[in-house]
């Protein structure tokens, strides 16, 4: 008996080991709950074999109909500790934006010295320790919630094995997008592997040629202005141009954004994805696939580019979606779940990876892709049309030709040289220049009561910068038609503030649509289709006027509304094709 030992000894020896392993697993789970992302909504039950909770709600129709998703309900401990951490985050954001004033105030009060900074550092350290304790308590609250435990387990499994099954389970949740695994990278495409990580190509202003000595002296003399331009662009300038990138605004809009995303996922079958651009920024996208449900329209993909305070959750994606197209929406860098800052280079990098994702991951051909943009989204839309000339069409709603006139409108006249330098070097949204590089069909939608892209006011429709975008496009494509008389006729048509006035101008010049169409078709048959065309070279003055007005009405449509009014589905039409 002594030689063989006790038969229960192996079992008794394994008890502490198993208990230790279980404690280690529980401790690891608790740590993951502490550092895990905020869970906001459960779109659907991730495990189909598991019984769903009995969730009922008003639904879209009758009351008491079960909803597909439900808001995540944190328990009391998690709810209270999350509230404390949220307030801490808001205060940090406020202190960040007011830091120059705060530093100046502390300096005037004599707090910028070692004897004063040490106590401030101690108070700050104590506050950080308290916040760490609050985070640990929040982890305990999450740890005791089965829904959060199930979510964090699926998230960890997906990070280890990013399989389609795990992705599908993870897509059942709406949570902090920073923790979402990447679905597509810019360098996954073989043709992009040699691309510079710095970014895609942009059109640059032509440099002014000077002598070597003159150039050095000018550079030294303009150095203070260059520094000020940089500070303006990277501080309030960027936030004025893209207010949607301000954290406080995003926090205020978060309930609306969550509601919009829930509608896209649960009612429209949207698929959220994280794309990694060549500059390392994460781009938050939403794809709604209608290829199997909407016939010919569903086979077309509309890539939507939002405005300077727009998000795909509540933005212009709804217009083509209601018409029946497949839709791919994305958020600017620094908007929603996207990271980075919305400077032109980062914007173009984001648009590039979105187009690559549509082609190589979603399986759309270039001829089936339409680019649609609202307002400032016209920059990325025209860049995509310039860089991917095979896209089917381009639709620009309430967009402009160049940012500079609009920037000068809101800044003091004495700042003109500084504003010009800042825009051209850091925020050069040259939409018209990029648009003229595209050879395909284009539709411009002008808001007749637009108060944003007019340089004087909404009542002066001739100051709408969409007019200049149309003129630049027509002058490039049809230079022999858009002579001085042609431009004058188009300007008169653009000055009409109602459909009746438009028709009056059109009839006064006796425009014959059939004749104009036949002239263009015969030219297209006999000559190359590449713009610019020489049509109108041997035409009479009356013929050029007619053709100019005909083309203007084909390339631009008026919408009687203000800048921020959502475009109705019936106004979203395909551009004119000859």
C-alpha positions as CSV (number, residue, x, y, z in Angstrom):
1,X,0.0,0.0,0.0
2,X,2.9,2.4,0.9
3,X,4.7,1.5,-2.4
4,X,1.7,2.2,-4.5
5,X,0.7,5.4,-2.7
6,X,-2.9,6.7,-2.2
7,X,-5.1,6.2,-5.3
8,X,-6.7,9.7,-4.6
9,X,-3.4,11.6,-4.6
10,X,-3.4,12.4,-8.4
11,X,-7.0,13.7,-8.2
12,X,-6.3,15.7,-5.1
13,X,-3.1,17.1,-6.6
14,X,-5.0,18.2,-9.8
15,X,-7.7,20.1,-7.8
16,X,-5.5,23.2,-7.1
17,X,-4.2,23.1,-10.7
18,X,-7.7,23.1,-12.2
19,X,-8.8,25.8,-9.8
20,X,-5.8,27.9,-10.7
21,X,-6.5,27.5,-14.4
22,X,-10.1,28.5,-13.9
23,X,-9.1,31.5,-11.9
24,X,-6.6,32.5,-14.6
25,X,-9.3,32.2,-17.3
26,X,-11.7,34.3,-15.2
27,X,-8.9,36.9,-14.5
28,X,-8.1,37.1,-18.3
29,X,-11.8,37.5,-19.0
30,X,-12.1,40.3,-16.5
31,X,-9.1,42.1,-18.0
32,X,-10.6,41.8,-21.4
33,X,-13.8,43.3,-20.0
34,X,-11.8,46.3,-18.6
35,X,-10.0,47.0,-21.9
36,X,-12.8,45.9,-24.2
37,X,-14.8,48.4,-26.4
38,X,-18.1,50.0,-25.6
39,X,-21.0,47.8,-26.8
40,X,-23.9,49.9,-28.1
41,X,-26.4,47.6,-29.8
42,X,-27.0,44.0,-30.6
43,X,-28.3,43.8,-34.2
44,X,-29.3,40.1,-34.0
45,X,-28.5,37.0,-32.1
46,X,-25.0,35.9,-33.2
47,X,-25.7,32.2,-32.4
48,X,-28.7,30.9,-34.3
49,X,-28.9,27.8,-32.1
50,X,-29.2,29.9,-29.0
51,X,-32.7,31.1,-28.0
52,X,-33.2,34.8,-28.7
53,X,-34.4,37.0,-25.9
54,X,-38.1,38.0,-26.2
55,X,-37.6,41.5,-27.6
56,X,-40.7,43.4,-28.7
57,X,-41.1,47.0,-29.7
58,X,-43.0,49.3,-31.8
59,X,-41.2,48.3,-35.0
60,X,-41.7,50.0,-38.3
61,X,-45.4,49.0,-38.5
62,X,-47.7,47.7,-35.9
63,X,-46.9,47.9,-32.2
64,X,-45.6,44.9,-30.4
65,X,-43.7,43.5,-33.4
66,X,-40.4,41.9,-32.5
67,X,-37.4,44.0,-33.6
68,X,-34.3,42.5,-35.2
69,X,-32.1,44.3,-32.8
70,X,-32.1,45.9,-29.4
71,X,-29.9,48.3,-27.5
72,X,-27.3,46.8,-25.2
73,X,-28.5,47.1,-21.6
74,X,-25.6,47.5,-19.2
75,X,-26.1,46.7,-15.6
76,X,-26.1,49.3,-12.9
77,X,-22.4,49.1,-12.1
78,X,-21.3,49.4,-15.7
79,X,-23.8,52.1,-16.5
80,X,-22.7,54.4,-13.6
81,X,-19.0,53.8,-14.2
82,X,-19.3,54.4,-17.9
83,X,-21.1,57.7,-17.2
84,X,-18.2,58.8,-15.1
85,X,-15.6,57.8,-17.8
86,X,-17.7,59.6,-20.5
87,X,-17.7,62.8,-18.5
88,X,-14.0,62.5,-18.1
89,X,-13.6,62.1,-21.8
90,X,-15.8,65.2,-22.5
91,X,-13.7,67.2,-20.0
92,X,-10.5,66.0,-21.7
93,X,-11.8,67.1,-25.1
94,X,-12.8,70.5,-23.8
95,X,-9.4,71.0,-22.1
96,X,-7.7,69.9,-25.3
97,X,-9.5,72.5,-27.5
98,X,-9.0,75.2,-24.9
99,X,-5.5,74.3,-24.0
100,X,-3.9,77.5,-25.4
101,X,-6.2,79.6,-23.3
102,X,-5.7,77.4,-20.3
103,X,-1.9,77.6,-20.6
104,X,-2.1,81.4,-21.0
105,X,-4.3,81.6,-17.9
106,X,-2.0,79.5,-15.8
107,X,1.0,81.5,-16.9
108,X,-0.7,84.8,-16.0
109,X,-1.6,83.4,-12.5
110,X,2.0,82.2,-12.0
111,X,1.3,78.5,-12.0
112,X,3.9,77.7,-14.7
113,X,6.7,77.1,-12.2
114,X,8.2,74.0,-10.5
115,X,6.7,74.8,-7.0
116,X,3.2,75.0,-8.5
117,X,3.5,72.2,-11.1
118,X,4.4,69.5,-8.6
119,X,1.1,69.7,-6.7
120,X,-0.8,69.9,-10.0
121,X,1.1,66.7,-11.1
122,X,0.2,65.0,-7.9
123,X,-3.5,65.9,-8.2
124,X,-3.5,64.7,-11.8
125,X,-1.8,61.4,-10.8
126,X,-4.4,60.9,-8.1
127,X,-7.2,61.6,-10.6
128,X,-5.8,59.1,-13.1
129,X,-5.6,56.4,-10.3
130,X,-9.2,57.0,-9.4
131,X,-10.3,56.8,-13.1
132,X,-8.3,53.5,-13.4
133,X,-10.3,52.2,-10.4
134,X,-13.5,53.3,-12.1
135,X,-12.5,51.4,-15.2
136,X,-11.8,48.3,-13.1
137,X,-15.3,48.5,-11.6
138,X,-16.8,48.9,-15.1
139,X,-14.9,45.7,-16.0
140,X,-16.6,43.9,-13.2
141,X,-20.0,45.2,-14.4
142,X,-19.3,43.9,-17.9
143,X,-18.0,40.6,-16.5
144,X,-21.3,39.9,-14.8
145,X,-23.3,40.6,-18.0
146,X,-23.8,37.5,-20.2
147,X,-24.4,39.6,-23.3
148,X,-21.1,41.5,-23.0
149,X,-19.2,38.3,-22.1
150,X,-20.6,36.6,-25.3
151,X,-19.6,39.7,-27.3
152,X,-16.1,40.0,-26.0
153,X,-15.5,36.2,-26.5
154,X,-16.6,36.5,-30.2
155,X,-14.4,39.6,-30.7
156,X,-11.3,37.8,-29.3
157,X,-12.0,34.7,-31.5
158,X,-12.3,36.9,-34.6
159,X,-9.0,38.7,-33.8
160,X,-7.3,35.2,-33.6
161,X,-9.2,33.8,-36.6
162,X,-10.7,36.3,-39.0
163,X,-12.9,33.7,-40.7
164,X,-16.2,34.5,-42.5
165,X,-18.1,32.7,-39.8
166,X,-16.5,34.8,-37.0
167,X,-17.0,38.0,-39.1
168,X,-20.7,37.2,-39.5
169,X,-21.0,36.7,-35.7
170,X,-19.1,39.9,-35.0
171,X,-21.3,41.8,-37.4
172,X,-24.2,41.2,-35.1
173,X,-22.9,43.9,-32.7
174,X,-22.4,47.6,-32.9
175,X,-19.4,48.6,-30.8
176,X,-16.5,51.0,-30.7
177,X,-15.1,50.7,-34.3
178,X,-11.4,51.0,-33.1
179,X,-11.6,47.4,-32.0
180,X,-13.1,46.1,-35.3
181,X,-10.7,43.8,-37.2
182,X,-9.6,45.1,-40.7
183,X,-11.6,43.6,-43.6
184,X,-9.5,45.0,-46.5
185,X,-6.1,46.7,-46.9
186,X,-4.9,48.9,-49.7
187,X,-1.9,46.7,-50.4
188,X,-4.0,43.5,-50.9
189,X,-4.2,44.4,-54.6
190,X,-1.1,43.4,-56.5
191,X,-1.1,46.5,-58.6
192,X,-1.0,48.7,-55.4
193,X,2.0,46.9,-53.7
194,X,4.5,49.3,-55.2
195,X,2.5,52.4,-54.3
196,X,4.1,54.9,-51.9
197,X,2.6,54.7,-48.4
198,X,2.6,58.5,-48.4
199,X,-0.5,58.6,-50.6
200,X,-2.1,58.7,-54.0
201,X,-1.3,61.4,-56.6
202,X,-3.1,64.8,-56.4
203,X,-3.1,67.7,-58.8
204,X,-0.7,70.3,-57.5
205,X,-0.7,74.1,-58.2
206,X,1.9,75.1,-60.8
207,X,5.0,76.4,-59.1
208,X,6.1,80.0,-59.9
209,X,9.5,80.2,-61.5
210,X,12.0,82.6,-60.0
211,X,15.7,83.1,-59.9
212,X,17.7,81.2,-57.3
213,X,18.6,84.3,-55.2
214,X,15.1,85.7,-55.4
215,X,13.7,82.3,-54.5
216,X,15.8,82.1,-51.3
217,X,15.0,85.6,-50.2
218,X,11.3,85.0,-50.8
219,X,11.4,81.8,-48.9
220,X,13.0,83.5,-45.9
221,X,10.6,86.4,-46.0
222,X,7.5,84.2,-46.3
223,X,8.6,81.8,-43.5
224,X,6.5,83.5,-40.8
225,X,3.4,83.4,-43.1
226,X,4.1,79.7,-43.8
227,X,4.2,79.0,-40.1
228,X,1.0,80.9,-39.5
229,X,-0.7,79.1,-42.4
230,X,0.3,75.7,-41.0
231,X,-1.0,76.6,-37.6
232,X,-4.3,77.8,-39.0
233,X,-4.8,74.8,-41.2
234,X,-4.1,72.3,-38.4
235,X,-6.1,74.1,-35.7
236,X,-9.4,75.9,-36.3
237,X,-9.1,75.9,-40.2
238,X,-9.6,72.2,-40.5
239,X,-12.4,72.1,-38.0
240,X,-14.2,75.0,-39.7
241,X,-13.9,73.2,-43.0
242,X,-14.9,69.7,-41.6
243,X,-17.0,70.3,-38.4
244,X,-18.0,66.7,-38.4
245,X,-14.5,65.8,-37.3
246,X,-14.9,67.6,-34.0
247,X,-15.2,65.0,-31.2
248,X,-17.8,67.0,-29.2
249,X,-20.1,67.2,-32.2
250,X,-19.8,63.5,-32.8
251,X,-20.6,62.7,-29.2
252,X,-23.7,64.9,-29.5
253,X,-24.8,63.1,-32.7
254,X,-24.0,59.6,-31.4
255,X,-27.6,58.5,-30.6
256,X,-28.7,59.6,-34.1
257,X,-25.7,57.8,-35.7
258,X,-26.4,54.6,-33.8
259,X,-30.0,54.7,-34.9
260,X,-29.1,55.3,-38.5
261,X,-26.6,52.4,-38.5
262,X,-29.1,50.1,-36.9
263,X,-31.6,50.9,-39.7
264,X,-28.9,50.2,-42.4
265,X,-27.9,46.9,-40.8
266,X,-31.2,45.5,-39.6
267,X,-33.7,46.8,-42.2
268,X,-31.5,47.1,-45.3
269,X,-29.0,44.2,-44.7
270,X,-26.0,46.5,-44.6
271,X,-22.5,45.1,-44.1
272,X,-20.0,47.2,-42.1
273,X,-16.3,46.9,-42.9
274,X,-13.0,48.5,-41.9
275,X,-10.7,49.4,-44.7
276,X,-7.0,50.4,-44.1
277,X,-5.8,53.1,-46.5
278,X,-2.2,53.6,-47.6
279,X,-1.6,56.2,-45.0
280,X,-2.6,53.8,-42.2
281,X,-6.0,55.4,-41.5
282,X,-9.0,53.1,-40.8
283,X,-12.0,53.9,-43.0
284,X,-15.5,53.0,-41.7
285,X,-17.7,51.8,-44.6
286,X,-21.3,50.4,-45.0
287,X,-22.3,48.3,-48.0
288,X,-25.9,47.5,-48.9
289,X,-26.2,44.8,-51.6
290,X,-29.2,44.9,-53.8
291,X,-27.9,42.8,-56.7
292,X,-30.4,40.0,-56.0
293,X,-33.4,42.0,-55.3
294,X,-33.8,45.2,-57.4
295,X,-33.2,44.1,-61.0
296,X,-30.9,46.2,-63.2
297,X,-30.6,49.1,-60.8
298,X,-29.4,46.8,-58.0
299,X,-26.5,45.7,-60.2
300,X,-25.2,49.2,-60.2
301,X,-23.1,50.4,-57.2
302,X,-23.4,54.0,-56.0
303,X,-20.4,55.1,-54.0
304,X,-21.5,58.0,-51.8
305,X,-19.2,60.9,-50.7
306,X,-20.7,62.8,-47.7
307,X,-20.5,66.5,-46.9
308,X,-18.4,68.3,-44.3
309,X,-20.7,67.3,-41.4
310,X,-22.2,64.2,-43.0
311,X,-22.0,60.6,-42.0
312,X,-23.1,57.6,-44.0
313,X,-25.4,56.6,-41.1
314,X,-27.6,59.6,-41.7
315,X,-26.2,61.1,-45.0
316,X,-26.8,61.0,-48.7
317,X,-26.7,57.2,-49.0
318,X,-30.4,57.1,-48.3
319,X,-31.3,58.7,-51.7
320,X,-29.8,56.1,-54.1
321,X,-30.8,53.4,-51.6
322,X,-34.5,54.3,-51.8
323,X,-34.2,54.3,-55.6
324,X,-33.0,50.7,-55.6
325,X,-29.3,50.9,-56.2
326,X,-26.6,49.0,-54.3
327,X,-24.8,51.5,-52.1
328,X,-21.4,51.9,-50.5
329,X,-21.1,54.6,-48.0
330,X,-18.0,55.7,-46.1
331,X,-17.0,58.2,-43.5
332,X,-14.3,60.9,-43.9
333,X,-11.0,60.4,-42.0
334,X,-11.8,61.5,-38.4
335,X,-15.6,61.0,-38.9
336,X,-17.4,58.3,-37.0
337,X,-15.3,55.1,-36.9
338,X,-12.7,56.4,-39.4
339,X,-9.4,57.6,-38.1
340,X,-7.1,60.4,-39.2
341,X,-7.8,64.0,-40.2
342,X,-9.7,65.1,-43.3
343,X,-6.9,66.9,-45.2
344,X,-7.1,66.5,-49.1
345,X,-4.3,63.9,-49.2
346,X,-6.0,61.7,-46.6
347,X,-9.4,62.2,-48.3
348,X,-8.0,60.9,-51.6
349,X,-6.2,58.0,-49.9
350,X,-9.5,57.0,-48.3
351,X,-11.5,57.3,-51.5
352,X,-8.8,55.2,-53.3
353,X,-9.1,52.2,-50.9
354,X,-13.0,52.5,-51.0
355,X,-12.9,52.1,-54.8
356,X,-10.4,49.3,-54.6
357,X,-12.6,47.5,-52.0
358,X,-15.7,47.9,-54.3
359,X,-13.8,46.3,-57.2
360,X,-11.7,43.6,-55.6
361,X,-13.7,42.6,-52.6
362,X,-17.4,43.4,-53.5
363,X,-16.9,42.2,-57.1
364,X,-18.3,45.3,-59.0
365,X,-16.8,46.2,-62.4
366,X,-15.8,49.8,-63.1
367,X,-18.6,50.2,-65.7
368,X,-21.2,49.4,-63.0
369,X,-19.9,52.0,-60.5
370,X,-21.5,55.5,-60.1
371,X,-19.9,58.1,-57.9
372,X,-22.4,60.3,-56.1
373,X,-21.3,63.3,-53.9
374,X,-23.0,66.0,-51.8
375,X,-21.3,69.3,-51.1
376,X,-17.6,69.0,-50.1
377,X,-17.8,65.3,-51.0
378,X,-17.3,66.6,-54.6
379,X,-13.6,66.7,-54.0
380,X,-13.2,63.0,-53.4
381,X,-15.8,62.2,-56.1
382,X,-14.0,64.2,-58.8
383,X,-10.7,62.7,-57.7
384,X,-12.1,59.2,-58.1
385,X,-13.6,60.1,-61.5
386,X,-10.2,61.5,-62.6
387,X,-8.2,58.6,-61.2
388,X,-10.6,55.9,-62.3
389,X,-11.9,57.2,-65.7
390,X,-13.7,53.9,-66.4
391,X,-16.4,54.6,-63.8
392,X,-19.9,54.7,-65.2
393,X,-21.0,58.2,-64.2
394,X,-20.6,61.1,-61.8
395,X,-23.4,62.9,-59.9
396,X,-22.5,66.1,-57.9
397,X,-25.1,67.6,-55.7
398,X,-24.7,71.1,-54.2
399,X,-21.0,71.1,-55.0
400,X,-18.6,73.9,-56.0
401,X,-15.7,74.5,-58.3
402,X,-13.0,75.7,-55.9
403,X,-12.8,76.2,-52.1
404,X,-10.9,79.5,-52.2
405,X,-13.8,81.9,-53.1
406,X,-15.9,80.3,-50.3
407,X,-13.1,80.6,-47.8
408,X,-12.6,84.2,-48.7
409,X,-16.3,84.9,-48.1
410,X,-16.1,84.0,-44.4
411,X,-12.7,85.5,-43.6
412,X,-11.8,89.2,-43.2
413,X,-10.6,90.9,-46.4
414,X,-7.3,91.8,-44.8
415,X,-6.6,88.1,-44.5
416,X,-6.9,87.4,-48.2
417,X,-3.2,86.6,-48.8
418,X,-3.0,84.4,-45.8
419,X,-6.2,82.6,-46.6
420,X,-5.1,82.1,-50.2
421,X,-1.8,80.6,-49.1
422,X,-3.5,78.3,-46.5
423,X,-6.1,77.0,-48.9
424,X,-3.6,76.4,-51.8
425,X,-1.1,74.6,-49.6
426,X,-3.2,72.7,-47.2
427,X,-6.9,72.6,-48.3
428,X,-6.8,72.8,-52.1
429,X,-10.2,71.4,-53.0
430,X,-9.9,72.0,-56.8
431,X,-13.0,70.2,-57.9
432,X,-13.3,71.9,-61.3
433,X,-9.8,71.1,-62.3
434,X,-10.2,67.4,-61.4
435,X,-13.7,67.2,-63.0
436,X,-12.2,68.3,-66.4
437,X,-9.9,65.2,-66.3
438,X,-13.0,62.9,-66.5
439,X,-14.4,62.0,-69.8
440,X,-17.6,60.2,-68.7
441,X,-21.2,61.3,-68.1
442,X,-21.7,64.0,-65.5
443,X,-24.8,65.5,-63.8
444,X,-24.6,68.6,-61.6
445,X,-27.5,69.3,-59.2
446,X,-27.8,73.0,-58.2
447,X,-29.8,74.1,-55.1
448,X,-31.6,77.3,-56.0
449,X,-31.8,78.4,-52.4
450,X,-28.3,77.3,-51.4
451,X,-26.9,79.4,-48.5
452,X,-23.6,77.6,-48.2
453,X,-21.8,77.6,-51.5
454,X,-23.0,81.1,-52.6
455,X,-20.5,83.9,-52.1
456,X,-23.2,86.6,-51.3
457,X,-26.4,85.0,-50.2
458,X,-29.1,82.4,-51.2
459,X,-31.1,85.1,-52.9
460,X,-28.3,85.7,-55.4
461,X,-28.3,82.6,-57.5
462,X,-25.6,83.8,-59.8
463,X,-23.1,83.7,-56.9
464,X,-23.7,79.9,-56.5
465,X,-20.3,78.3,-57.2
466,X,-22.0,75.4,-58.9
467,X,-22.5,77.8,-61.8
468,X,-18.7,78.1,-62.2
469,X,-18.3,74.4,-62.0
470,X,-20.7,74.0,-65.0
471,X,-19.0,76.7,-67.0
472,X,-15.6,75.2,-66.4
473,X,-16.8,71.8,-67.5
474,X,-18.6,73.1,-70.7
475,X,-15.7,75.4,-71.6
476,X,-13.3,72.4,-71.4
477,X,-15.4,69.9,-73.3
478,X,-16.9,72.2,-75.9
479,X,-14.5,75.2,-76.3
480,X,-15.8,76.1,-79.8
481,X,-19.4,76.3,-78.5
482,X,-18.6,78.1,-75.3
483,X,-17.4,81.3,-76.9
484,X,-18.2,84.7,-75.5
485,X,-21.8,84.6,-76.9
486,X,-22.3,81.0,-75.7
487,X,-21.1,81.8,-72.2
488,X,-23.4,84.8,-72.1
489,X,-26.4,82.7,-73.1
490,X,-25.6,80.1,-70.4
491,X,-25.1,82.8,-67.8
492,X,-28.5,84.2,-68.6
493,X,-30.0,80.7,-68.2
494,X,-28.2,80.2,-64.9
495,X,-29.6,83.5,-63.6
496,X,-33.2,82.1,-63.9
497,X,-34.5,81.5,-60.4
498,X,-37.5,79.4,-61.4
499,X,-38.5,76.7,-63.9
500,X,-40.7,79.3,-65.7
501,X,-37.8,81.7,-66.1
502,X,-35.6,78.9,-67.4
503,X,-38.2,77.9,-70.0
504,X,-38.6,81.5,-71.0
505,X,-34.8,81.9,-71.7
506,X,-34.8,78.5,-73.5
507,X,-37.7,79.5,-75.8
508,X,-36.3,83.0,-76.4
509,X,-33.2,81.5,-78.0
510,X,-35.5,79.1,-79.9
511,X,-33.4,76.0,-78.9
512,X,-34.3,73.0,-81.0
513,X,-33.4,69.9,-79.0
514,X,-33.7,67.5,-82.0
515,X,-31.3,69.6,-84.0
516,X,-28.8,69.9,-81.2
517,X,-28.9,66.1,-80.6
518,X,-28.4,65.3,-84.3
519,X,-25.4,67.7,-84.5
520,X,-23.7,66.1,-81.5
521,X,-24.4,62.6,-82.7
522,X,-23.0,63.3,-86.2
523,X,-19.9,64.8,-84.7
524,X,-19.5,61.8,-82.3
525,X,-19.8,59.4,-85.3
526,X,-17.2,61.2,-87.4
527,X,-14.7,62.3,-84.8
528,X,-13.0,60.9,-81.8
529,X,-15.1,60.8,-78.6
530,X,-12.3,62.2,-76.4
531,X,-12.9,65.7,-75.0
532,X,-12.4,68.5,-75.8
533,X,-14.5,68.5,-78.9
534,X,-14.2,70.9,-81.8
535,X,-18.0,70.8,-82.6
536,X,-19.3,74.3,-83.3
537,X,-16.2,75.5,-85.1
538,X,-18.0,76.3,-88.3
539,X,-21.4,77.0,-86.7
540,X,-23.4,80.2,-86.8
541,X,-23.7,82.4,-83.8
542,X,-27.4,81.3,-83.2
543,X,-26.4,77.7,-83.5
544,X,-23.7,78.0,-80.9
545,X,-26.1,79.7,-78.5
546,X,-28.7,77.0,-79.0
547,X,-26.1,74.3,-78.5
548,X,-24.7,76.0,-75.4
549,X,-28.1,76.2,-73.7
550,X,-28.9,72.6,-74.8
551,X,-25.7,71.3,-73.2
552,X,-26.2,73.4,-70.0
553,X,-29.6,72.0,-69.4
554,X,-28.4,68.4,-70.0
555,X,-25.4,68.8,-67.6
556,X,-27.2,70.6,-64.8
557,X,-30.6,70.2,-63.0
558,X,-32.1,72.6,-60.5
559,X,-33.5,71.5,-57.2
560,X,-35.6,74.1,-55.4
561,X,-34.2,73.7,-51.9
562,X,-31.6,74.8,-49.4
563,X,-28.1,73.3,-49.1
564,X,-28.9,70.8,-46.3
565,X,-32.3,69.5,-47.6
566,X,-32.0,65.8,-48.3
567,X,-32.3,65.0,-52.0
568,X,-35.6,63.2,-52.8
569,X,-35.3,59.9,-54.6
570,X,-37.1,61.2,-57.7
571,X,-34.4,63.8,-58.1
572,X,-31.6,61.2,-58.3
573,X,-31.3,60.5,-62.0
574,X,-28.6,59.1,-64.3
575,X,-26.5,61.7,-66.1
576,X,-27.3,62.5,-69.8
577,X,-25.7,60.3,-72.4
578,X,-25.6,61.2,-76.0
